[in-house]
């Protein structure tokens, strides 16, 4: 299990790549009950959503769905989700799992400001939701409901009221994994019943439940952005490569003036998809470096795609080199690679080590990784970077565990004299956490070799400090 906002959700069911492949080859099912869910109802409901979102909802026909990205009044991306029009005055709005509370407050605040005839009801806890996805998902669904599931009967972005496994449900023909999919929303007390019914109906098709990690692989193959991962507090829909969603010819919407300003000054950076020629999966948060010397952007998401047999990802790069079809050669700087060029052999980069922080009742050891005890209830697990995802899934079953591979840099230093120059920690009582040249770090020891683990933003600085300390001893 892993935390998603205030929710605990399955990281995977033990085989992330296999679960992703099952969705491509046959069918899978994921619990998405944690999505925020709201009913927006009233004579002014369509106009209310028109003002809140940059795209249009007033011209939607009943039982149709649209994807929407919510803007702040500064034109920055806040959240995303789907909006289904149930009838002339009723819309069903979903949000991200982490953004539900903020979006509800945002809706209620603007409703109070505008004084529109709209009622907003939070139904997040009242409704469960699952997504059945894959080329055999239609066959599975046909055993559970009597409605016409053909492309003519239920087209992409259609919604239908129907019984699924005997439970009144809203079926949304949507999905964010690049395969045929059906999202089912129904009263939460029937969650376990519907889940079990889907697994039973899909047994002959080899159905497998899948978790968040397989979903991230699948959505990345489709290049569907993850709010907060591929975007930050400065991102807007134009530069996030979604210009089609901003209907700037609308009379007004929250953030319109800011997006018009972006359009007038021209796009500066763009979010693009990429694949790695060497097959190596770069660290999320790593720099993109042009011609080996010029940092031009950063990696936001990266994974190995078992379907494509490639390392793929998304990155922010300057707009002038982000033209479709244009190729260019870059390298990925995984932290302080440049600062370590020319460093003596006693100093090396450990940043590509897998790193998982765990908290709780720590085990004596971790199979597949090295456990570093920081406190009685906090530890750092070091492992092969390619095994991080699978190990995280196992650790999350019993502990609070989070992958910190991208946020922590690592540095190997051989020689006690060098380390004594940069820290006051007791080197005979390691591992320990403390200051290394004024930077908080975790320090471990193996004979005369030391490993320093610290926040990526201090990587260049600490590399220079360690190199200077080494030079000071060998002048």
Secondary structure as UniProt FT lines:
FT   STRAND          2..4
FT   TURN            5..6
FT   STRAND          7..9
FT   HELIX           16..25
FT   STRAND          28..31
FT   TURN            33..34
FT   STRAND          36..41
FT   TURN            43..44
FT   HELIX           45..52
FT   TURN            58..59
FT   TURN            62..63
FT   STRAND          64..71
FT   TURN            73..74
FT   STRAND          77..87
FT   TURN            88..89
FT   STRAND          90..95
FT   TURN            97..99
FT   HELIX           100..114
FT   STRAND          119..122
FT   TURN            124..126
FT   STRAND          127..133
FT   TURN            135..136
FT   HELIX           137..142
FT   TURN            143..144
FT   TURN            151..153
FT   TURN            156..157
FT   STRAND          158..164
FT   TURN            165..166
FT   STRAND          167..172
FT   STRAND          181..187
FT   HELIX           188..190
FT   HELIX           191..201
FT   HELIX           203..205
FT   STRAND          208..209
FT   HELIX           212..222
FT   TURN            227..230
FT   TURN            233..234
FT   TURN            237..241
FT   HELIX           243..245
FT   TURN            248..249
FT   TURN            254..255
FT   HELIX           256..265
FT   STRAND          269..276
FT   TURN            277..278
FT   TURN            284..285
FT   STRAND          287..290
FT   TURN            291..293
FT   STRAND          294..305
FT   TURN            306..309
FT   STRAND          310..318
FT   HELIX           319..321
FT   TURN            324..325
FT   STRAND          330..333
FT   TURN            337..342
FT   TURN            345..346
FT   STRAND          347..349
FT   TURN            351..352
FT   STRAND          354..359
FT   TURN            367..368
FT   STRAND          369..375
FT   TURN            376..377
FT   STRAND          378..383
FT   HELIX           385..387
FT   HELIX           388..395
FT   TURN            396..398
FT   STRAND          400..403
FT   TURN            405..407
FT   STRAND          408..414
FT   HELIX           416..420
FT   TURN            421..422
FT   TURN            427..428
FT   STRAND          432..436
FT   TURN            437..438
FT   STRAND          439..446
FT   TURN            447..448
FT   STRAND          449..455
FT   HELIX           456..458
FT   HELIX           459..473
//
